[in-house]
Amino acid sequence: MSKDWIETTRTLSAGLRQLRGGAPEVMKAFSGIAQAALKTGALDTKTKELIALAIGVATRCDDCIAFHAKAASERGATSEEILETLGMAIYMGAGPSVMYASHALSAFTQFENAKAGQSAAG
């Protein structure tokens, strides 16, 4: 079974917009946490997205995988970096993380292919 990770992020984004409207203070606070956590410091944003992707795999969160695979792609992560990140997720999460690592690789590959299609078209 193949999942359309790009469509997953689109569908989730619509739901998150509704959540922001229904719980604006909570979502604003969550957004603030995300912005603070992703701010470049000792680690750059790409590295932080790789960490988030690994955590998404280890916690078996498909939605996290979708968003962080997309963000890693947008921030220039390479296939080699993704594979090393997934190796760490597998190490930390054991067998179930192996299965979710395949989801994360599929998601990243879809976003990379879509990005390549946009640059070829643009």
JOPE-V483010 format. One record per backbone hydrogen bond with DSSP energy under -1.0 kcal/mol. NH is the residue of the N-H (numbers start at 1). CO is the residue of the C=O. If there is no record, write none. Layout:
((NH	CO) (NH	CO))
This chain:
((5	3) (8	4) (9	5) (10	6) (11	7) (12	8) (13	9) (14	10) (15	11) (16	12) (17	13) (18	14) (19	15) (20	16) (21	17) (22	18) (23	19) (27	23) (28	24) (29	25) (30	26) (31	27) (32	28) (33	29) (34	30) (35	31) (36	32) (37	33) (38	34) (41	43) (48	44) (49	45) (50	46) (51	47) (52	48) (53	49) (54	50) (55	51) (56	52) (57	53) (58	54) (59	55) (60	57) (61	56) (65	61) (66	62) (67	63) (68	64) (69	65) (70	66) (71	67) (72	68) (73	69) (74	70) (75	71) (76	73) (77	72) (82	78) (83	79) (84	80) (85	81) (86	82) (87	83) (88	84) (89	85) (90	86) (91	87) (92	88) (93	89) (94	90) (98	94) (98	95) (99	95) (100	96) (101	97) (102	98) (104	100) (105	101) (106	102) (107	103) (108	104) (109	105) (110	106) (111	107) (112	108) (113	109) (114	110) (115	111) (116	112) (117	113) (118	114) (119	115) (120	116) (121	117) (122	118))
